[in-house]
Amino acid sequence: MLAFREACPQGRFVIIVPTISLLDQWYVSLREDLGVPEESIACFSGEEKPRGVGVVNLVVVNTARNIAPAIAEKNDTFLIVDECHRVGSPANSGSLRGRHAACLGLSATPERQYDDGFEVHIAPALGDVIYEYDYAEAFADQVICPFHLVNVRVKLLDDEQRRFDQLSQRIGRETRTARGDARDAEHLKRLLRRRSAVSAMAVMRVPIAAKLVDQHRGERSIVFHERIEKANVLHKILAERNHSVAVYHSGVCPHVRRDNLRLYRHRMFDVLVTCRALDEGTNVPETSVAVIASSTASLRQRIQRLGRVLRPAPGKHMATVYTIYASDQEEKRLLDESRDMTGIADVTWQRGYVNSDGAYSD
């Protein structure tokens, strides 16, 4: 951005982001890290409509489909697409139209798993991948700090286990009798999602997550859960235990959300509880602990969440990532990951439960 501004002093920036939470993070970083004046930034989303175009225009992709091409018509424009894998659908790729003096796509995982959107939509607009960097290279170069993965298994309650087993049996029957048509495939997907939801909402994930944060009192920590209601419960529990904690998710109004993120960056809060809103893009290198209380099967989400705590910072010697899981399917994915992490990270396995006195044990 600095090089472009030097080459094109009157140039503008269009920064396309997939979510409002990433817009918040770019806004905070532009203000605090790059020193961009507030009046030079225009934010376009379903929540905000500025009076006019700014020098730097932050645009959520749903809005960008309609306005981004027009912004690029009048000035030399640098198009930056953060998490560019998200614009690979036919609808979202409309945001890439326009005359651009320069383009840049950013993603830890640019290729899309289930379609050819990268080849058809992203690469023609932004260009091919020009640089790749993986965890092994980053670790060898000391670009990421040493890290420890701790996988903590919790038990499903009896009723949860019963529902999980019933769905597993139905999935087994459907798999054996499926005829291979689209209707069968969609029905099987629904059953898999329902089973995954039983595990994701397991009651024991919340108290174990709280106990893990207790073990790191005073350290910069991010806690992830898939559901807003569970994130709010975790926030309440941690506040009652006198943690300095804030919450960040789409259910919080924009002003409070950005303040919570900014204050966490400035260490006014030690703990930030979130859902998927901070999977992508969060830049708080001082964060040394992540507790993934609940997650999806997405490899992309896993990579993104690990990345939230692996950046080095002064005085930060080790990062710790706790992953709470409740099913054999989750355990298999974590076992596969642990083999890939050989020589890069320490991986340990624990069992989490709450004693009658409330103490976490492993």
C-alpha positions as CSV (number, residue, x, y, z in Angstrom):
1,M,0.0,0.0,0.0
2,L,2.8,2.4,0.8
3,A,4.6,1.6,-2.5
4,F,1.4,2.1,-4.5
5,R,0.8,5.4,-2.8
6,E,4.3,6.5,-3.7
7,A,3.8,5.6,-7.3
8,C,0.2,6.9,-7.5
9,P,-0.1,9.8,-5.0
10,Q,-3.8,10.3,-6.0
11,G,-4.5,6.6,-6.0
12,R,-7.3,5.0,-4.0
13,F,-7.6,1.6,-2.3
14,V,-10.5,-0.8,-2.5
15,I,-10.1,-3.5,0.2
16,I,-12.7,-6.3,-0.1
17,V,-13.3,-8.4,2.9
18,P,-15.7,-11.3,3.4
19,T,-17.2,-10.3,6.8
20,I,-17.9,-7.3,8.9
21,S,-15.5,-8.6,11.6
22,L,-12.6,-8.5,9.1
23,L,-13.7,-5.0,8.1
24,D,-13.4,-4.1,11.8
25,Q,-9.9,-5.6,12.0
26,W,-8.7,-3.8,8.9
27,Y,-10.1,-0.5,10.2
28,V,-8.3,-0.9,13.5
29,S,-5.1,-1.9,11.8
30,L,-5.2,0.9,9.2
31,R,-5.7,3.5,12.0
32,E,-3.2,2.2,14.5
33,D,-0.5,0.4,12.4
34,L,-0.5,2.5,9.2
35,G,-1.6,5.8,10.7
36,V,-4.4,6.4,8.2
37,P,-6.7,9.3,9.3
38,E,-10.2,8.4,10.3
39,E,-11.6,10.7,7.7
40,S,-9.7,9.0,4.9
41,I,-11.4,5.6,5.5
42,A,-14.9,4.7,4.2
43,C,-16.6,1.6,5.4
44,F,-19.3,0.0,3.2
45,S,-21.4,-2.9,4.6
46,G,-24.9,-3.8,5.4
47,E,-24.4,-1.9,8.7
48,E,-22.7,1.2,7.3
49,K,-23.1,3.5,4.3
50,P,-20.6,6.4,4.2
51,R,-21.5,9.7,2.5
52,G,-18.8,9.3,-0.1
53,V,-15.8,7.4,-1.3
54,G,-12.6,7.5,0.8
55,V,-8.9,7.2,0.0
56,V,-9.2,3.8,1.6
57,N,-12.5,2.0,1.0
58,L,-13.2,-1.1,3.2
59,V,-16.0,-3.1,1.5
60,V,-17.7,-6.3,2.6
61,V,-18.0,-8.6,-0.4
62,N,-21.8,-8.6,-0.5
63,T,-21.8,-4.9,-0.9
64,A,-18.7,-4.9,-3.1
65,R,-20.5,-6.8,-5.9
66,N,-22.4,-3.6,-6.6
67,I,-20.1,-0.7,-5.7
68,A,-16.5,-1.8,-6.0
69,P,-16.3,-1.7,-9.8
70,A,-17.7,1.9,-9.7
71,I,-15.1,3.1,-7.2
72,A,-12.3,1.9,-9.5
73,E,-13.5,3.9,-12.5
74,K,-12.3,7.4,-11.5
75,N,-8.8,7.0,-10.0
76,D,-5.9,4.7,-10.1
77,T,-7.1,2.0,-7.8
78,F,-5.3,-0.7,-5.8
79,L,-7.6,-3.7,-5.3
80,I,-6.8,-5.8,-2.3
81,V,-8.9,-8.9,-1.7
82,D,-8.4,-10.3,1.8
83,E,-9.3,-14.0,2.2
84,C,-9.6,-14.1,-1.5
85,H,-10.8,-17.7,-1.6
86,R,-14.1,-16.2,-0.5
87,V,-14.7,-14.4,-3.8
88,G,-14.5,-17.5,-5.9
89,S,-18.2,-18.0,-6.3
90,P,-20.0,-16.7,-9.4
91,A,-21.9,-14.1,-7.3
92,N,-19.0,-12.9,-5.3
93,S,-16.6,-12.7,-8.3
94,G,-18.6,-9.7,-9.5
95,S,-16.8,-7.7,-6.9
96,L,-13.5,-8.2,-8.9
97,R,-14.8,-6.2,-11.9
98,G,-13.3,-2.8,-12.7
99,R,-10.2,-1.0,-13.9
100,H,-7.4,-1.6,-11.4
101,A,-3.9,-0.3,-11.5
102,A,-2.8,-3.0,-9.1
103,C,-4.3,-6.1,-7.6
104,L,-3.4,-8.3,-4.6
105,G,-5.1,-11.4,-3.2
106,L,-4.4,-12.6,0.4
107,S,-5.2,-16.0,1.7
108,A,-3.7,-18.8,3.8
109,T,-5.8,-21.2,1.8
110,P,-6.4,-19.7,-1.7
111,E,-7.5,-22.9,-3.5
112,R,-11.1,-23.8,-2.9
113,Q,-11.9,-27.4,-1.8
114,Y,-15.2,-28.1,-3.5
115,D,-15.2,-26.2,-6.9
116,D,-12.9,-24.6,-9.5
117,G,-13.6,-21.0,-8.4
118,F,-9.9,-20.2,-8.0
119,E,-9.1,-21.2,-11.6
120,V,-12.3,-19.7,-13.1
121,H,-12.8,-16.5,-11.1
122,I,-9.9,-15.6,-8.8
123,A,-6.8,-16.2,-10.8
124,P,-8.0,-14.4,-14.0
125,A,-8.8,-11.3,-12.0
126,L,-6.0,-11.3,-9.4
127,G,-3.3,-13.4,-11.1
128,D,-1.8,-16.7,-10.2
129,V,-0.3,-17.5,-6.8
130,I,3.0,-15.7,-6.5
131,Y,4.1,-16.7,-3.1
132,E,3.5,-19.7,-0.8
133,Y,4.7,-20.3,2.7
134,D,3.7,-23.2,5.1
135,Y,4.0,-23.9,8.8
136,A,7.2,-25.9,8.4
137,E,9.0,-23.1,6.5
138,A,7.7,-20.5,8.9
139,F,8.8,-22.5,11.9
140,A,12.3,-23.1,10.4
141,D,12.6,-19.3,9.7
142,Q,11.3,-18.4,13.2
143,V,8.5,-16.4,11.7
144,I,6.1,-18.3,14.0
145,C,6.9,-19.0,17.6
146,P,7.3,-22.6,19.0
147,F,3.8,-24.0,19.8
148,H,2.2,-26.8,21.7
149,L,-1.0,-28.5,20.6
150,V,-3.1,-29.9,23.5
151,N,-6.1,-32.0,22.4
152,V,-8.6,-32.4,25.2
153,R,-11.4,-35.1,24.9
154,V,-14.7,-34.5,26.8
155,K,-17.5,-36.9,27.3
156,L,-20.9,-36.4,25.8
157,L,-23.7,-36.5,28.3
158,D,-25.9,-39.6,28.2
159,D,-28.7,-38.0,26.2
160,E,-26.1,-36.4,23.8
161,Q,-24.4,-39.8,23.3
162,R,-27.7,-41.4,22.6
163,R,-28.6,-38.9,19.9
164,F,-25.1,-39.1,18.5
165,D,-25.3,-42.9,18.3
166,Q,-28.7,-42.9,16.7
167,L,-27.6,-40.5,14.0
168,S,-24.4,-42.6,13.4
169,Q,-26.6,-45.7,12.9
170,R,-28.8,-43.8,10.4
171,I,-25.7,-42.5,8.6
172,G,-24.4,-46.1,8.4
173,R,-27.7,-47.3,6.9
174,E,-28.0,-44.4,4.5
175,T,-24.4,-45.0,3.3
176,R,-25.0,-48.7,2.6
177,T,-28.3,-48.2,0.8
178,A,-27.5,-44.9,-1.1
179,R,-28.1,-45.1,-4.8
180,G,-25.6,-42.3,-5.6
181,D,-28.1,-39.7,-6.7
182,A,-28.1,-36.0,-5.6
183,R,-31.1,-36.5,-3.3
184,D,-29.4,-39.3,-1.4
185,A,-26.2,-37.2,-1.1
186,E,-28.0,-34.2,0.2
187,H,-29.9,-36.3,2.8
188,L,-26.6,-37.8,4.0
189,K,-25.1,-34.4,4.3
190,R,-28.0,-33.3,6.5
191,L,-27.6,-36.2,8.8
192,L,-23.8,-35.6,9.0
193,R,-24.5,-31.9,9.9
194,R,-27.0,-32.9,12.6
195,R,-24.5,-35.4,14.1
196,S,-21.8,-32.8,14.0
197,A,-24.1,-30.3,15.8
198,V,-24.7,-32.7,18.6
199,S,-21.0,-32.9,19.2
200,A,-20.4,-29.2,18.7
201,M,-23.0,-28.3,21.3
202,A,-21.8,-30.8,23.9
203,V,-22.5,-29.3,27.3
204,M,-19.1,-30.2,28.7
205,R,-17.2,-28.0,26.2
206,V,-18.1,-24.8,28.1
207,P,-16.9,-25.7,31.7
208,I,-13.7,-27.3,30.3
209,A,-12.9,-24.3,28.2
210,A,-13.4,-22.0,31.2
211,K,-11.1,-24.2,33.3
212,L,-8.4,-24.1,30.6
213,V,-8.6,-20.3,30.6
214,D,-8.3,-20.4,34.4
215,Q,-4.9,-22.2,34.0
216,H,-3.6,-19.2,32.0
217,R,-5.0,-16.4,34.0
218,G,-3.4,-13.1,33.0
219,E,-2.2,-14.4,29.6
220,R,-3.6,-13.1,26.3
221,S,-6.1,-15.7,25.2
222,I,-8.7,-16.2,22.5
223,V,-11.6,-18.6,23.1
224,F,-13.5,-19.9,20.0
225,H,-17.0,-21.5,20.1
226,E,-19.3,-22.2,17.1
227,R,-22.4,-20.8,18.6
228,I,-23.1,-17.2,19.8
229,E,-25.3,-18.4,22.8
230,K,-22.4,-20.6,24.1
231,A,-19.9,-17.8,23.5
232,N,-22.1,-15.5,25.7
233,V,-22.3,-18.2,28.4
234,L,-18.5,-18.5,28.3
235,H,-18.1,-14.8,28.6
236,K,-20.4,-14.6,31.6
237,I,-18.6,-17.5,33.4
238,L,-15.2,-16.0,32.8
239,A,-16.3,-12.5,33.9
240,E,-17.8,-14.1,37.1
241,R,-14.4,-15.7,37.7
242,N,-12.8,-12.2,37.6
243,H,-11.1,-12.6,34.2
244,S,-10.6,-9.4,32.2
245,V,-12.7,-10.6,29.3
246,A,-14.6,-9.2,26.3
247,V,-16.8,-10.8,23.7
248,Y,-16.7,-10.4,19.9
249,H,-19.3,-11.8,17.5
250,S,-22.0,-10.7,15.0
251,G,-24.6,-10.2,17.8
252,V,-22.6,-7.3,19.2
253,C,-23.2,-3.8,17.7
254,P,-20.4,-2.4,15.5
255,H,-19.2,0.3,17.9
256,V,-18.9,-2.1,20.8
257,R,-17.3,-4.8,18.7
258,R,-14.6,-2.5,17.4
259,D,-13.9,-1.1,20.8
260,N,-13.6,-4.6,22.3
261,L,-11.1,-5.6,19.6
262,R,-9.1,-2.4,20.0
263,L,-9.1,-2.7,23.8
264,Y,-8.0,-6.3,23.6
265,R,-5.1,-5.3,21.3
266,H,-4.1,-2.7,23.9
267,R,-4.4,-5.2,26.7
268,M,-7.3,-3.6,28.4
269,F,-8.8,-7.2,28.2
270,D,-6.8,-10.4,28.6
271,V,-9.4,-12.7,27.1
272,L,-11.5,-12.4,24.0
273,V,-14.4,-14.8,23.5
274,T,-15.6,-15.2,19.9
275,C,-17.3,-17.4,17.4
276,R,-16.2,-17.6,13.7
277,A,-15.9,-13.9,13.5
278,L,-12.2,-13.9,14.3
279,D,-11.2,-17.0,12.4
280,E,-9.7,-14.9,9.6
281,G,-7.3,-12.0,9.8
282,T,-7.0,-11.2,13.5
283,N,-3.6,-9.7,14.2
284,V,-2.7,-9.7,17.9
285,P,0.7,-11.3,18.1
286,E,0.8,-11.1,21.8
287,T,-2.0,-13.7,22.0
288,S,-0.3,-16.8,23.4
289,V,-3.2,-19.1,24.2
290,A,-6.1,-20.3,22.0
291,V,-8.9,-22.5,23.4
292,I,-11.0,-24.0,20.5
293,A,-14.0,-25.0,22.5
294,S,-15.9,-26.1,19.4
295,S,-15.0,-26.2,15.7
296,T,-16.1,-27.5,12.3
297,A,-14.4,-30.1,10.2
298,S,-13.0,-27.4,7.9
299,L,-9.2,-27.6,7.3
300,R,-9.3,-23.9,6.3
301,Q,-10.8,-23.0,9.7
302,R,-8.3,-25.0,11.5
303,I,-5.4,-23.4,9.7
304,Q,-6.9,-19.9,10.3
305,R,-7.4,-20.5,14.0
306,L,-3.9,-21.9,14.6
307,G,-2.6,-18.7,12.8
308,R,-4.3,-16.5,15.4
309,V,-1.7,-17.4,18.1
310,L,1.5,-18.4,16.3
311,R,2.9,-15.0,15.5
312,P,6.0,-14.0,17.5
313,A,6.0,-11.1,19.9
314,P,8.6,-9.7,22.4
315,G,8.6,-11.9,25.5
316,K,6.5,-14.6,23.9
317,H,8.4,-17.9,24.0
318,M,5.6,-20.4,23.4
319,A,2.0,-20.5,22.1
320,T,-0.5,-23.1,23.3
321,V,-3.6,-24.2,21.4
322,Y,-6.2,-26.3,23.2
323,T,-8.7,-28.2,21.1
324,I,-11.7,-29.6,22.9
325,Y,-13.3,-32.5,21.1
326,A,-16.0,-35.0,21.8
327,S,-16.2,-37.6,19.0
328,D,-14.0,-40.3,17.3
329,Q,-14.4,-38.4,14.1
330,E,-12.8,-35.3,15.5
331,E,-10.1,-37.4,17.1
332,K,-9.2,-38.9,13.7
333,R,-8.7,-35.5,12.2
334,L,-6.6,-34.4,15.1
335,L,-4.5,-37.6,14.8
336,D,-3.9,-36.9,11.1
337,E,-2.9,-33.4,12.0
338,S,-0.5,-34.6,14.7
339,R,1.4,-36.7,12.2
340,D,1.8,-33.7,9.9
341,M,3.1,-31.7,12.9
342,T,6.0,-34.1,13.6
343,G,9.1,-32.0,14.1
344,I,7.2,-28.8,14.1
345,A,5.1,-28.8,17.3
346,D,4.6,-30.8,20.5
347,V,1.3,-32.6,20.6
348,T,-0.3,-34.0,23.8
349,W,-3.6,-35.6,24.6
350,Q,-5.7,-35.1,27.7
351,R,-9.2,-36.0,29.0
352,G,-11.2,-33.2,30.5
353,Y,-13.8,-33.5,33.2
354,V,-15.1,-31.6,36.1
355,N,-14.9,-33.0,39.6
356,S,-17.5,-32.5,42.3
357,D,-15.4,-29.5,43.5
358,G,-15.3,-28.1,40.0
359,A,-11.6,-28.8,39.4
360,Y,-10.4,-29.6,35.9
361,S,-8.4,-32.8,35.6
362,D,-6.6,-34.6,32.8
